[in-house]
Amino acid sequence: MKLWELYEGKDYKINPTLERILKATDYIGNPQKHYRSIIVGGTNGKGSTCAFLDYLLVHHGFKTGWFVSPHLVSENERLRVSNILISEDELSYYVKSIKPVFEKFELTYFEAITLIGLLYFKDKNVDIVVWEVGMGGRWDATRASEAFLGVLTNIGKDHMKWLGNTVDLIAREKLEIANATKIFLIGNNRFPLYPMGVEKALEQNTKLFVAGEDFEYRGYIDKHNTIIEDFRFLDYHFKSLKLGLWGTHQIDNGALALSSFLSFYEKPDEKAIKKAISSTYWEGRMEILRENPLIMIDGAHNVSALVKVIKDVKRYFPDIRLVMGSLKDKEWQKELDILKEYFDSITFVPIHYKRGESIENMSSYAKGIGFKVDILEDAKDIINLKDDVFVFGSLYLLGELKRVIKG
């Protein structure tokens, strides 16, 4: 049994609180106390930063747990031990065995999968777990991990219904992951995140490191390769670090992950660092599914993420075809406004999910701002296109496409 199947069709009212997950965690014996945890939040880049961190830990001999949110194709993707996904039988066992706990404390789906992770990683006897925050920070269930190290990539306008409609409010919500941590890192030194982060660190008596202030780096893209040319943090200085993930934004994520690792691990091996950084793989993030003709996918899920990605795509693949699908609660109109500055045509494909935005609405708006529009009936039609294509807009769409290709 999958947890997704257990919760399918059940619309739980989300009441933001840590009370449910903390009570449930205590009820099963506080498994999080058997290993160390790192918590990674932010509007964009937290998944990639987690990936770099996990690979750095594995290549230095740690047995790791890695909690991923959301999954693309299979729910098993959410729970990994040293990069090996939880098996179908294991997941089914945990769902069935602690189902009464989900019901007793009326856990949401995300709280339930977090609870499984907390227990699973203990049972697997891991050394350290990397937790990807689901949404925000203040009320996120991953806070039950009691992380010693917190990482915040950046802030932008996303999930505004829950986090607030200004960057100040969103920053305040996300900075709550710093609570009780010993070390905290922030991925940029821009206002208002930097001064608010300094205030939070002083309040928590947490050691703070900030990009551009405490660690510096520069990098570039060489067609299919992304390189951190120069990196400096504390007494460490590394050159020519090739990244396993493509794009200028991955330079930021890679440098933040490396700084996070070096902030607590005192005997790093340069060869292991280079191997870890270059071999890092993360599904759905500038991932190439087919080379000829090209199918590249990315889960750019909000306006700020899209701007970073689309500039790189246009620069290095100028003739690529855009294929897009979106959820109703995303700012797809703003995304199309931005895309029109770089492209004249776009192809839409529906997402077969209750939150999927209708193709009629998207195509009507796109035509209204001057796009030439094509429409596909299903994700499987993408593989029949003769053009190089870049597929984006929703992780749900990427998941449908990957299922087609795998199947």
URQUIPE-V211752 format. One record per backbone hydrogen bond with DSSP energy under -1.0 kcal/mol. CO is the residue of the C=O (numbers start at 1). NH is the residue of the N-H. If there is no record, write none. Layout:
co nh
CO NH
CO NH
This chain:
co nh
2 6
3 7
7 10
10 12
18 22
19 23
20 24
21 25
22 26
23 27
24 28
25 30
26 29
30 33
31 34
32 35
36 129
37 148
37 149
38 131
39 151
40 133
41 153
45 49
46 50
47 51
48 52
49 53
50 54
51 55
52 56
53 57
54 58
55 59
57 60
57 62
58 61
63 127
63 128
64 82
65 130
66 80
67 132
74 77
75 78
76 79
78 68
79 86
80 66
81 84
84 81
87 91
88 92
89 93
90 94
91 95
92 96
93 97
94 98
98 102
99 103
100 104
101 105
102 107
108 112
109 113
110 114
111 115
112 116
113 117
114 118
115 119
116 120
117 121
119 123
120 124
121 126
122 125
127 36
128 65
129 38
130 67
131 40
140 143
141 144
142 145
143 146
148 182
148 183
149 39
150 185
151 41
152 187
154 43
159 162
159 163
160 164
166 170
167 171
168 172
169 173
170 174
171 175
174 177
175 178
176 179
178 181
182 207
183 150
184 209
185 152
186 211
190 194
192 196
193 197
194 198
195 199
196 200
197 201
198 202
199 203
200 204
201 206
207 184
209 186
210 213
210 214
210 215
215 212
216 232
218 229
218 230
220 227
222 225
225 222
226 243
227 220
228 241
229 240
230 218
231 238
232 216
233 236
236 233
238 231
241 228
247 250
248 251
249 253
250 254
251 255
252 256
253 257
254 258
255 259
256 260
257 261
258 262
259 263
261 264
261 265
269 273
270 274
271 275
272 276
273 277
274 278
275 279
277 244
282 285
284 299
287 297
290 295
294 389
295 289
295 290
296 391
297 287
302 306
303 307
304 308
305 309
306 310
307 311
308 312
309 313
310 314
311 315
312 316
313 317
317 320
321 390
322 347
323 392
324 349
326 357
327 330
330 332
331 335
332 336
333 337
334 338
335 339
336 340
338 341
339 342
339 343
344 372
346 374
347 324
348 376
351 353
353 356
355 328
358 362
359 363
360 364
361 365
362 366
363 367
364 368
365 369
366 371
367 370
372 346
374 348
378 381
379 382
381 384
382 385
388 321
389 296
390 323
391 298
392 325
394 398
395 399
396 400
397 401
398 402
399 403
400 404
401 405
402 406
403 407
